Amino acid sequence: MLALVAGCGSKPANETGKQGNTSTTSNSNTNSDTKGEFKVALIAPGAVNDGGWNASALQGLNEIQAKLGAKIAYTEKVAPANYTQVIRTYARQGYNLIFGHSFDFDEAMKSVAPEFPNTQFVVINGSVTGPNLASTSFKFGELGYFTGMTAGLITKSNKVGVVAPMAAPTVTADIDTFKEGVAKVNPKASVAVSYVGSWEDIPKAKEAAKALLSQGNDVLLVMGNSFSIGVFQACKDANAKAIGWVTDQNFMAPDTIVTSGLQSVEALYLKIAETAKKGKLEPQHYVYGMKDGAQSLAPFKNVPQDVVDKVQSAVKDYLDGKFSIKTLY
């Protein structure tokens, strides 16, 4: 499994650091409202082969290339200290649309955007806006509730845990509702939370998982990027169950991961790019949730059918407006 995060295969780049695919697709078969070539860049804080959050961004970028005929480029594993430098580099190279793939890009994008009024900037999971700056967020809290229900229903020890990167609002919103989901179906169950302090630190995350497992927690919600694979390995070794995040991560540990909270990052990227290409991207904060088809649960694996039925029934009731979930946005 470690092969998934070993060796990013990035091509050497200029001052932006490690840069990935920069291939172009002819615009001759597109209906672009943008004069000339439509160029889209992605800046990712982690490795784009992490099987989760950053990988989903690259998939979204590839969708933009395939369906909009855009020229694309990306820079991965960018440290916060280098955010503004990389953003400016892409803007100076004439990219029409630049994505920052984390709320961590809020301040950097807000700082650089006024310097390039003809460029569109978008922060994924951000909260900033400006004349040429937009941000998008998922309805944080929705997935936490239903993954919590799942954990509460399948635990045998009545102890479940969460391995999360940090106590940021976009993270804790889902942790809070995870606890509510657990309590809804299993009032006897407790929830323990361990913060790694990083999205990428595999050894540290694995040790955090081992600590939770040693305390009797037999189901773990895993909310990392690259570090998730270490937690899945710890769960597998302990014969415990895990719940993935962002993408369907069952392929990483098929007998261990029972479902994942899905965020349709690819669809979000394409929707934003289509709007930007038409010149209709508004300087606002776009929010997408389950009712928009932007969030859902991955297919269940290796869990009793009555658990599947209870969770799916709750999802339907939520979508039908029969109850509400407290979300960040």
Contacts in CASP RR format, 6 or more apart in sequence:
PFRMAT RR
TARGET T0000
AUTHOR 0000-0000-0000
METHOD contacts of the structure
MODEL  1
MLALVAGCGSKPANETGKQGNTSTTSNSNTNSDTKGEFKVALIAPGAVND
GGWNASALQGLNEIQAKLGAKIAYTEKVAPANYTQVIRTYARQGYNLIFG
HSFDFDEAMKSVAPEFPNTQFVVINGSVTGPNLASTSFKFGELGYFTGMT
AGLITKSNKVGVVAPMAAPTVTADIDTFKEGVAKVNPKASVAVSYVGSWE
DIPKAKEAAKALLSQGNDVLLVMGNSFSIGVFQACKDANAKAIGWVTDQN
FMAPDTIVTSGLQSVEALYLKIAETAKKGKLEPQHYVYGMKDGAQSLAPF
KNVPQDVVDKVQSAVKDYLDGKFSIKTLY
1 229 0 8 1.000
1 230 0 8 1.000
1 232 0 8 1.000
1 233 0 8 1.000
1 252 0 8 1.000
1 253 0 8 1.000
2 202 0 8 1.000
2 229 0 8 1.000
4 49 0 8 1.000
4 50 0 8 1.000
4 51 0 8 1.000
4 229 0 8 1.000
4 252 0 8 1.000
5 47 0 8 1.000
5 49 0 8 1.000
5 50 0 8 1.000
5 202 0 8 1.000
5 226 0 8 1.000
5 229 0 8 1.000
7 49 0 8 1.000
8 18 0 8 1.000
8 47 0 8 1.000
8 48 0 8 1.000
8 49 0 8 1.000
8 76 0 8 1.000
8 77 0 8 1.000
9 49 0 8 1.000
10 18 0 8 1.000
10 19 0 8 1.000
10 20 0 8 1.000
10 76 0 8 1.000
11 18 0 8 1.000
11 19 0 8 1.000
11 20 0 8 1.000
11 21 0 8 1.000
11 22 0 8 1.000
12 18 0 8 1.000
12 19 0 8 1.000
13 19 0 8 1.000
13 20 0 8 1.000
13 75 0 8 1.000
14 89 0 8 1.000
15 85 0 8 1.000
15 89 0 8 1.000
16 75 0 8 1.000
16 85 0 8 1.000
16 86 0 8 1.000
16 89 0 8 1.000
16 90 0 8 1.000
17 75 0 8 1.000
17 78 0 8 1.000
17 82 0 8 1.000
17 86 0 8 1.000
18 75 0 8 1.000
18 76 0 8 1.000
18 77 0 8 1.000
19 73 0 8 1.000
19 74 0 8 1.000
19 75 0 8 1.000
20 48 0 8 1.000
20 73 0 8 1.000
20 74 0 8 1.000
20 75 0 8 1.000
20 76 0 8 1.000
21 62 0 8 1.000
21 72 0 8 1.000
21 73 0 8 1.000
21 74 0 8 1.000
22 71 0 8 1.000
22 72 0 8 1.000
22 73 0 8 1.000
23 65 0 8 1.000
23 71 0 8 1.000
23 72 0 8 1.000
24 37 0 8 1.000
24 71 0 8 1.000
24 72 0 8 1.000
25 65 0 8 1.000
25 66 0 8 1.000
25 69 0 8 1.000
25 70 0 8 1.000
25 71 0 8 1.000
26 69 0 8 1.000
27 36 0 8 1.000
27 37 0 8 1.000
27 38 0 8 1.000
27 69 0 8 1.000
29 69 0 8 1.000
30 38 0 8 1.000
30 68 0 8 1.000
30 69 0 8 1.000
32 38 0 8 1.000
32 68 0 8 1.000
32 69 0 8 1.000
32 277 0 8 1.000
33 277 0 8 1.000
33 278 0 8 1.000
33 279 0 8 1.000
34 96 0 8 1.000
34 277 0 8 1.000
34 279 0 8 1.000
37 70 0 8 1.000
37 71 0 8 1.000
38 68 0 8 1.000
38 69 0 8 1.000
38 70 0 8 1.000
38 71 0 8 1.000
38 96 0 8 1.000
38 97 0 8 1.000
38 277 0 8 1.000
39 70 0 8 1.000
39 71 0 8 1.000
39 72 0 8 1.000
39 73 0 8 1.000
39 93 0 8 1.000
39 94 0 8 1.000
39 95 0 8 1.000
39 96 0 8 1.000
39 97 0 8 1.000
40 61 0 8 1.000
40 64 0 8 1.000
40 65 0 8 1.000
40 68 0 8 1.000
40 70 0 8 1.000
40 71 0 8 1.000
40 72 0 8 1.000
40 73 0 8 1.000
40 95 0 8 1.000
40 96 0 8 1.000
40 97 0 8 1.000
40 98 0 8 1.000
40 99 0 8 1.000
40 273 0 8 1.000
41 72 0 8 1.000
41 73 0 8 1.000
41 74 0 8 1.000
41 75 0 8 1.000
41 90 0 8 1.000
41 95 0 8 1.000
41 97 0 8 1.000
41 98 0 8 1.000
41 99 0 8 1.000
42 57 0 8 1.000
42 58 0 8 1.000
42 61 0 8 1.000
42 72 0 8 1.000
42 73 0 8 1.000
42 74 0 8 1.000
42 75 0 8 1.000
42 98 0 8 1.000
42 99 0 8 1.000
42 100 0 8 1.000
42 101 0 8 1.000
43 74 0 8 1.000
43 75 0 8 1.000
43 78 0 8 1.000
43 83 0 8 1.000
43 86 0 8 1.000
43 87 0 8 1.000
43 90 0 8 1.000
43 98 0 8 1.000
43 99 0 8 1.000
43 100 0 8 1.000
43 101 0 8 1.000
43 105 0 8 1.000
44 54 0 8 1.000
44 57 0 8 1.000
44 58 0 8 1.000
44 74 0 8 1.000
44 75 0 8 1.000
44 76 0 8 1.000
44 77 0 8 1.000
44 78 0 8 1.000
44 100 0 8 1.000
44 101 0 8 1.000
44 102 0 8 1.000
45 54 0 8 1.000
45 77 0 8 1.000
45 78 0 8 1.000
45 80 0 8 1.000
45 101 0 8 1.000
45 102 0 8 1.000
45 104 0 8 1.000
45 199 0 8 1.000
46 54 0 8 1.000
46 76 0 8 1.000
46 77 0 8 1.000
46 78 0 8 1.000
46 199 0 8 1.000
46 200 0 8 1.000
46 225 0 8 1.000
46 226 0 8 1.000
47 54 0 8 1.000
47 76 0 8 1.000
47 77 0 8 1.000
47 200 0 8 1.000
47 225 0 8 1.000
47 226 0 8 1.000
48 54 0 8 1.000
48 55 0 8 1.000
48 57 0 8 1.000
48 58 0 8 1.000
48 74 0 8 1.000
48 76 0 8 1.000
49 55 0 8 1.000
50 200 0 8 1.000
50 225 0 8 1.000
50 226 0 8 1.000
50 228 0 8 1.000
51 228 0 8 1.000
51 247 0 8 1.000
51 249 0 8 1.000
51 252 0 8 1.000
52 224 0 8 1.000
52 225 0 8 1.000
52 228 0 8 1.000
52 245 0 8 1.000
52 246 0 8 1.000
52 247 0 8 1.000
52 249 0 8 1.000
53 101 0 8 1.000
53 199 0 8 1.000
53 224 0 8 1.000
53 225 0 8 1.000
53 245 0 8 1.000
53 246 0 8 1.000
53 265 0 8 1.000
54 76 0 8 1.000
54 101 0 8 1.000
54 225 0 8 1.000
54 226 0 8 1.000
55 247 0 8 1.000
56 246 0 8 1.000
56 247 0 8 1.000
56 263 0 8 1.000
56 265 0 8 1.000
56 266 0 8 1.000
57 74 0 8 1.000
57 99 0 8 1.000
57 101 0 8 1.000
57 124 0 8 1.000
57 265 0 8 1.000
57 269 0 8 1.000
58 74 0 8 1.000
59 265 0 8 1.000
59 266 0 8 1.000
60 265 0 8 1.000
60 266 0 8 1.000
60 269 0 8 1.000
60 270 0 8 1.000
61 72 0 8 1.000
61 74 0 8 1.000
61 99 0 8 1.000
61 269 0 8 1.000
62 72 0 8 1.000
63 266 0 8 1.000
63 269 0 8 1.000
63 270 0 8 1.000
64 70 0 8 1.000
64 72 0 8 1.000
64 269 0 8 1.000
64 270 0 8 1.000
64 273 0 8 1.000
65 71 0 8 1.000
65 72 0 8 1.000
67 270 0 8 1.000
68 270 0 8 1.000
68 273 0 8 1.000
68 274 0 8 1.000
68 277 0 8 1.000
70 273 0 8 1.000
70 277 0 8 1.000
73 90 0 8 1.000
73 95 0 8 1.000
75 86 0 8 1.000
75 90 0 8 1.000
78 86 0 8 1.000
80 104 0 8 1.000
80 108 0 8 1.000
83 104 0 8 1.000
83 105 0 8 1.000
83 108 0 8 1.000
84 108 0 8 1.000
84 111 0 8 1.000
84 112 0 8 1.000
87 98 0 8 1.000
87 100 0 8 1.000
87 105 0 8 1.000
87 108 0 8 1.000
87 109 0 8 1.000
87 112 0 8 1.000
87 121 0 8 1.000
88 112 0 8 1.000
88 115 0 8 1.000
88 116 0 8 1.000
90 98 0 8 1.000
91 98 0 8 1.000
91 112 0 8 1.000
91 115 0 8 1.000
91 116 0 8 1.000
91 119 0 8 1.000
92 116 0 8 1.000
94 119 0 8 1.000
95 119 0 8 1.000
96 119 0 8 1.000
96 120 0 8 1.000
96 276 0 8 1.000
96 277 0 8 1.000
97 119 0 8 1.000
97 120 0 8 1.000
97 121 0 8 1.000
97 122 0 8 1.000
97 272 0 8 1.000
97 273 0 8 1.000
97 276 0 8 1.000
97 277 0 8 1.000
98 119 0 8 1.000
98 120 0 8 1.000
98 121 0 8 1.000
98 122 0 8 1.000
99 122 0 8 1.000
99 123 0 8 1.000
99 124 0 8 1.000
99 269 0 8 1.000
99 272 0 8 1.000
100 109 0 8 1.000
100 121 0 8 1.000
100 122 0 8 1.000
100 123 0 8 1.000
100 124 0 8 1.000
101 124 0 8 1.000
102 123 0 8 1.000
102 124 0 8 1.000
102 125 0 8 1.000
102 126 0 8 1.000
103 123 0 8 1.000
103 125 0 8 1.000
103 126 0 8 1.000
103 127 0 8 1.000
103 168 0 8 1.000
103 170 0 8 1.000
105 123 0 8 1.000
105 124 0 8 1.000
105 126 0 8 1.000
106 123 0 8 1.000
106 126 0 8 1.000
106 127 0 8 1.000
106 128 0 8 1.000
106 135 0 8 1.000
107 128 0 8 1.000
109 121 0 8 1.000
109 122 0 8 1.000
109 123 0 8 1.000
109 128 0 8 1.000
109 133 0 8 1.000
110 128 0 8 1.000
110 130 0 8 1.000
110 133 0 8 1.000
112 121 0 8 1.000
113 119 0 8 1.000
113 121 0 8 1.000
113 130 0 8 1.000
113 131 0 8 1.000
113 132 0 8 1.000
113 133 0 8 1.000
114 131 0 8 1.000
116 132 0 8 1.000
117 131 0 8 1.000
117 132 0 8 1.000
118 132 0 8 1.000
119 132 0 8 1.000
120 132 0 8 1.000
120 133 0 8 1.000
120 134 0 8 1.000
120 276 0 8 1.000
120 281 0 8 1.000
121 132 0 8 1.000
121 133 0 8 1.000
121 134 0 8 1.000
122 133 0 8 1.000
122 134 0 8 1.000
122 135 0 8 1.000
122 136 0 8 1.000
122 272 0 8 1.000
122 276 0 8 1.000
122 281 0 8 1.000
123 133 0 8 1.000
123 134 0 8 1.000
123 135 0 8 1.000
123 136 0 8 1.000
124 135 0 8 1.000
124 136 0 8 1.000
124 265 0 8 1.000
124 268 0 8 1.000
124 269 0 8 1.000
125 135 0 8 1.000
125 136 0 8 1.000
125 137 0 8 1.000
125 138 0 8 1.000
125 170 0 8 1.000
126 135 0 8 1.000
126 136 0 8 1.000
126 137 0 8 1.000
126 285 0 8 1.000
127 135 0 8 1.000
127 137 0 8 1.000
127 285 0 8 1.000
128 135 0 8 1.000
129 135 0 8 1.000
129 283 0 8 1.000
129 284 0 8 1.000
129 285 0 8 1.000
130 283 0 8 1.000
131 283 0 8 1.000
132 283 0 8 1.000
133 283 0 8 1.000
134 272 0 8 1.000
134 281 0 8 1.000
134 282 0 8 1.000
134 283 0 8 1.000
134 284 0 8 1.000
134 285 0 8 1.000
134 286 0 8 1.000
135 285 0 8 1.000
135 286 0 8 1.000
136 268 0 8 1.000
136 272 0 8 1.000
136 285 0 8 1.000
136 286 0 8 1.000
136 287 0 8 1.000
136 288 0 8 1.000
137 170 0 8 1.000
137 285 0 8 1.000
137 286 0 8 1.000
137 287 0 8 1.000
137 288 0 8 1.000
137 328 0 8 1.000
137 329 0 8 1.000
138 263 0 8 1.000
138 287 0 8 1.000
138 288 0 8 1.000
138 289 0 8 1.000
138 294 0 8 1.000
138 295 0 8 1.000
139 287 0 8 1.000
139 288 0 8 1.000
139 289 0 8 1.000
139 290 0 8 1.000
139 294 0 8 1.000
139 295 0 8 1.000
139 327 0 8 1.000
139 328 0 8 1.000
139 329 0 8 1.000
140 169 0 8 1.000
140 170 0 8 1.000
140 171 0 8 1.000
140 173 0 8 1.000
140 174 0 8 1.000
140 327 0 8 1.000
140 328 0 8 1.000
140 329 0 8 1.000
141 173 0 8 1.000
141 174 0 8 1.000
141 176 0 8 1.000
141 177 0 8 1.000
141 325 0 8 1.000
141 326 0 8 1.000
141 327 0 8 1.000
141 328 0 8 1.000
142 174 0 8 1.000
142 177 0 8 1.000
142 289 0 8 1.000
142 290 0 8 1.000
142 295 0 8 1.000
142 318 0 8 1.000
142 325 0 8 1.000
142 327 0 8 1.000
143 174 0 8 1.000
143 245 0 8 1.000
143 261 0 8 1.000
143 262 0 8 1.000
143 263 0 8 1.000
143 295 0 8 1.000
143 297 0 8 1.000
144 174 0 8 1.000
144 175 0 8 1.000
144 177 0 8 1.000
144 178 0 8 1.000
144 181 0 8 1.000
144 221 0 8 1.000
144 261 0 8 1.000
145 177 0 8 1.000
145 178 0 8 1.000
145 180 0 8 1.000
145 181 0 8 1.000
145 184 0 8 1.000
145 318 0 8 1.000
145 325 0 8 1.000
146 181 0 8 1.000
146 261 0 8 1.000
146 297 0 8 1.000
146 311 0 8 1.000
146 314 0 8 1.000
146 315 0 8 1.000
147 174 0 8 1.000
147 178 0 8 1.000
147 221 0 8 1.000
147 243 0 8 1.000
147 244 0 8 1.000
147 259 0 8 1.000
147 261 0 8 1.000
147 297 0 8 1.000
148 160 0 8 1.000
148 177 0 8 1.000
148 178 0 8 1.000
148 179 0 8 1.000
148 180 0 8 1.000
148 181 0 8 1.000
148 182 0 8 1.000
148 221 0 8 1.000
148 243 0 8 1.000
149 181 0 8 1.000
149 182 0 8 1.000
149 184 0 8 1.000
149 185 0 8 1.000
149 310 0 8 1.000
149 311 0 8 1.000
149 314 0 8 1.000
150 243 0 8 1.000
150 258 0 8 1.000
150 259 0 8 1.000
150 297 0 8 1.000
150 300 0 8 1.000
150 303 0 8 1.000
150 307 0 8 1.000
150 311 0 8 1.000
151 160 0 8 1.000
151 161 0 8 1.000
151 178 0 8 1.000
151 182 0 8 1.000
151 189 0 8 1.000
151 219 0 8 1.000
151 221 0 8 1.000
151 243 0 8 1.000
152 160 0 8 1.000
152 181 0 8 1.000
152 182 0 8 1.000
152 185 0 8 1.000
152 186 0 8 1.000
152 189 0 8 1.000
152 219 0 8 1.000
153 185 0 8 1.000
153 186 0 8 1.000
153 303 0 8 1.000
153 307 0 8 1.000
153 310 0 8 1.000
153 311 0 8 1.000
154 219 0 8 1.000
154 241 0 8 1.000
154 258 0 8 1.000
154 303 0 8 1.000
154 304 0 8 1.000
154 307 0 8 1.000
155 186 0 8 1.000
155 189 0 8 1.000
155 218 0 8 1.000
155 219 0 8 1.000
156 218 0 8 1.000
157 216 0 8 1.000
157 217 0 8 1.000
157 218 0 8 1.000
158 186 0 8 1.000
158 188 0 8 1.000
158 189 0 8 1.000
158 190 0 8 1.000
159 189 0 8 1.000
159 190 0 8 1.000
159 192 0 8 1.000
159 215 0 8 1.000
159 216 0 8 1.000
159 217 0 8 1.000
159 218 0 8 1.000
160 182 0 8 1.000
160 189 0 8 1.000
160 190 0 8 1.000
160 191 0 8 1.000
160 192 0 8 1.000
160 217 0 8 1.000
160 218 0 8 1.000
160 219 0 8 1.000
160 220 0 8 1.000
160 221 0 8 1.000
161 191 0 8 1.000
161 192 0 8 1.000
161 193 0 8 1.000
161 194 0 8 1.000
161 212 0 8 1.000
161 217 0 8 1.000
161 219 0 8 1.000
161 220 0 8 1.000
161 221 0 8 1.000
162 175 0 8 1.000
162 178 0 8 1.000
162 191 0 8 1.000
162 192 0 8 1.000
162 193 0 8 1.000
162 194 0 8 1.000
162 220 0 8 1.000
162 221 0 8 1.000
162 223 0 8 1.000
163 194 0 8 1.000
163 196 0 8 1.000
163 205 0 8 1.000
163 208 0 8 1.000
163 209 0 8 1.000
163 212 0 8 1.000
163 220 0 8 1.000
163 221 0 8 1.000
163 222 0 8 1.000
163 223 0 8 1.000
163 224 0 8 1.000
163 227 0 8 1.000
163 231 0 8 1.000
164 171 0 8 1.000
164 175 0 8 1.000
164 193 0 8 1.000
164 194 0 8 1.000
164 195 0 8 1.000
164 196 0 8 1.000
164 223 0 8 1.000
164 224 0 8 1.000
165 171 0 8 1.000
165 195 0 8 1.000
165 196 0 8 1.000
165 197 0 8 1.000
165 198 0 8 1.000
165 199 0 8 1.000
165 223 0 8 1.000
165 224 0 8 1.000
165 225 0 8 1.000
165 227 0 8 1.000
166 195 0 8 1.000
166 196 0 8 1.000
166 197 0 8 1.000
166 198 0 8 1.000
167 195 0 8 1.000
169 328 0 8 1.000
170 328 0 8 1.000
171 223 0 8 1.000
173 327 0 8 1.000
173 328 0 8 1.000
174 223 0 8 1.000
175 193 0 8 1.000
175 223 0 8 1.000
176 326 0 8 1.000
177 325 0 8 1.000
177 326 0 8 1.000
177 327 0 8 1.000
178 191 0 8 1.000
178 221 0 8 1.000
179 191 0 8 1.000
180 325 0 8 1.000
182 189 0 8 1.000
182 191 0 8 1.000
183 189 0 8 1.000
185 310 0 8 1.000
192 212 0 8 1.000
192 215 0 8 1.000
192 217 0 8 1.000
194 208 0 8 1.000
194 209 0 8 1.000
194 211 0 8 1.000
194 212 0 8 1.000
195 208 0 8 1.000
196 204 0 8 1.000
196 205 0 8 1.000
196 208 0 8 1.000
196 224 0 8 1.000
196 227 0 8 1.000
197 204 0 8 1.000
198 204 0 8 1.000
198 205 0 8 1.000
198 227 0 8 1.000
199 224 0 8 1.000
199 225 0 8 1.000
199 226 0 8 1.000
199 227 0 8 1.000
200 225 0 8 1.000
200 226 0 8 1.000
200 227 0 8 1.000
201 227 0 8 1.000
202 226 0 8 1.000
202 227 0 8 1.000
202 229 0 8 1.000
202 230 0 8 1.000
204 227 0 8 1.000
205 224 0 8 1.000
205 227 0 8 1.000
205 228 0 8 1.000
205 230 0 8 1.000
205 231 0 8 1.000
206 227 0 8 1.000
206 230 0 8 1.000
206 231 0 8 1.000
206 233 0 8 1.000
206 234 0 8 1.000
208 231 0 8 1.000
209 220 0 8 1.000
209 222 0 8 1.000
209 230 0 8 1.000
209 231 0 8 1.000
209 234 0 8 1.000
209 235 0 8 1.000
210 234 0 8 1.000
210 238 0 8 1.000
212 220 0 8 1.000
213 220 0 8 1.000
213 234 0 8 1.000
213 235 0 8 1.000
213 238 0 8 1.000
213 240 0 8 1.000
217 240 0 8 1.000
218 238 0 8 1.000
218 240 0 8 1.000
218 241 0 8 1.000
219 240 0 8 1.000
219 241 0 8 1.000
219 242 0 8 1.000
219 243 0 8 1.000
219 258 0 8 1.000
220 231 0 8 1.000
220 235 0 8 1.000
220 240 0 8 1.000
220 241 0 8 1.000
220 242 0 8 1.000
220 243 0 8 1.000
221 242 0 8 1.000
221 243 0 8 1.000
221 244 0 8 1.000
221 245 0 8 1.000
222 228 0 8 1.000
222 231 0 8 1.000
222 232 0 8 1.000
222 242 0 8 1.000
222 243 0 8 1.000
222 244 0 8 1.000
222 245 0 8 1.000
222 249 0 8 1.000
223 244 0 8 1.000
223 245 0 8 1.000
224 231 0 8 1.000
224 245 0 8 1.000
228 244 0 8 1.000
228 245 0 8 1.000
228 249 0 8 1.000
228 252 0 8 1.000
229 252 0 8 1.000
231 242 0 8 1.000
232 242 0 8 1.000
232 249 0 8 1.000
232 252 0 8 1.000
232 253 0 8 1.000
232 256 0 8 1.000
232 257 0 8 1.000
233 253 0 8 1.000
234 240 0 8 1.000
235 241 0 8 1.000
235 242 0 8 1.000
235 253 0 8 1.000
235 256 0 8 1.000
236 253 0 8 1.000
236 255 0 8 1.000
236 256 0 8 1.000
240 256 0 8 1.000
241 256 0 8 1.000
241 257 0 8 1.000
241 258 0 8 1.000
241 302 0 8 1.000
242 253 0 8 1.000
242 256 0 8 1.000
242 257 0 8 1.000
242 258 0 8 1.000
243 257 0 8 1.000
243 258 0 8 1.000
243 259 0 8 1.000
243 260 0 8 1.000
243 261 0 8 1.000
244 257 0 8 1.000
244 259 0 8 1.000
244 260 0 8 1.000
244 261 0 8 1.000
244 298 0 8 1.000
245 260 0 8 1.000
245 261 0 8 1.000
246 260 0 8 1.000
246 261 0 8 1.000
246 262 0 8 1.000
246 263 0 8 1.000
246 265 0 8 1.000
247 260 0 8 1.000
247 262 0 8 1.000
247 298 0 8 1.000
248 260 0 8 1.000
248 262 0 8 1.000
248 298 0 8 1.000
248 299 0 8 1.000
249 257 0 8 1.000
249 260 0 8 1.000
249 298 0 8 1.000
250 257 0 8 1.000
250 259 0 8 1.000
250 260 0 8 1.000
250 298 0 8 1.000
250 299 0 8 1.000
250 301 0 8 1.000
254 301 0 8 1.000
255 302 0 8 1.000
257 301 0 8 1.000
258 300 0 8 1.000
258 301 0 8 1.000
258 302 0 8 1.000
258 303 0 8 1.000
259 297 0 8 1.000
259 298 0 8 1.000
259 299 0 8 1.000
259 300 0 8 1.000
259 301 0 8 1.000
259 303 0 8 1.000
260 297 0 8 1.000
260 298 0 8 1.000
261 295 0 8 1.000
261 296 0 8 1.000
261 297 0 8 1.000
261 298 0 8 1.000
262 295 0 8 1.000
262 296 0 8 1.000
262 297 0 8 1.000
262 298 0 8 1.000
263 294 0 8 1.000
263 295 0 8 1.000
264 288 0 8 1.000
264 293 0 8 1.000
264 294 0 8 1.000
264 295 0 8 1.000
264 296 0 8 1.000
267 293 0 8 1.000
267 294 0 8 1.000
268 288 0 8 1.000
268 294 0 8 1.000
272 281 0 8 1.000
272 286 0 8 1.000
275 281 0 8 1.000
285 329 0 8 1.000
287 329 0 8 1.000
288 294 0 8 1.000
288 295 0 8 1.000
289 295 0 8 1.000
290 296 0 8 1.000
290 315 0 8 1.000
290 318 0 8 1.000
290 319 0 8 1.000
291 319 0 8 1.000
297 311 0 8 1.000
297 315 0 8 1.000
300 307 0 8 1.000
300 308 0 8 1.000
300 311 0 8 1.000
317 323 0 8 1.000
318 324 0 8 1.000
318 325 0 8 1.000
END
